[in-house]
Amino acid sequence: MKRQCLSFLFVGVVLGALLTTAAFVGILRARSAHEGASLVLKLAHVQDQSHPVHAAMVFMAQRVAELSGGTVEIQIFPNGQLGSESECIEQVQRGALAITKTSAAAMEGFVPGMAVFSLPYLFRDNEHYWQVLNGPIGRKMLAAGDAVGMHGLCYYDAGSRSFYTIAKPLLTPGDLHGMKIRVMQSRTAMDMITTMGGSPTPIPFGELYTALQQRMVDGAENNPPSFLSSRHYEVAKYFSLDEHARVPDVVIFSRRIWAGLSPQVQAWISQAAVESVDFQRTLWQEKTRESLDALVKAGVQVTYPDVTAFATASAPLLESLAGTPIGEMAERIRTTR
Ligand code: GCU
């Protein structure tokens, strides 16, 4: 009995010593992190590691490591490991997560102006899209996140979104009637589907494969690289390239964490983000072409419907916004040359 007591005491002392050391190391890490000597920043997003946007973030992390001489590390958590896009945005606001990459559609609930980017057939082409994102409207929207706890770093190309369906190809907007279409967490995306005659169902990206498999929805919409890397094509075999929206991706940094970084660390991160945009834009074009080829090889039936018919079917949404701040912004975008 006495021996047992002694060994409990011994274990207690050892445990206590270990815990004290762990706490001390924790403080040291926290301190050195503050001085920029050894800083680990978490970045979470919902895409797979095979996705070109993930590759751009790996590039950004490498550049930060190089510029900082290895003192700043960006740790990437892909595949929705830390939650859906909305959940990641909330964690960024709270300072529980340093960085996230999200669609501008998911940002709409936090920065209302971002809604404009989800409007159908807003941009004439890729050049117009980048002209707007790099121009006054794009810069203003990125900066608008500051007021709600997010420092905007950059936009990434997310191409054009088109419909994919399980049971039959979508050849005209009329085919959408009675169809349940999964959309992102965005009021504008929902309104767009309703205007075109379908029934919108918001579902987080990470839950969509199962939702398609269980026929909770009849289809969804996305860009070719995401359709491929998510493997949704295993269930939905019809891809109709109506290219109804070009919704950019956004990389945002927690304002709380940003405010505690030295100007030098902030400059390294900003530079790495800007450099990753050039890398991503080139890669995106390449991967979009490759993804379409891979989808066809995988047995997906790709169709090219009459885009004008889809634009006409979605036009009442734009008309209903006339005179509102979003409608006025859309008008400014349309007249940007
Ligand atoms: C695109 C976008 C993602 C988004 C996804 C979706 O792939 O880049 O950020 O999560 O669409 O449909 O949810």
Boltz pocket constraint, residues with backbone or C-beta under 6 A from the ligand:
constraints:
  - pocket:
      binder: B
      contacts: [[A, 46], [A, 85], [A, 101], [A, 102], [A, 103], [A, 158], [A, 184], [A, 203], [A, 204], [A, 205], [A, 221], [A, 222], [A, 223], [A, 226], [A, 247], [A, 249]]
      max_distance: 6.0
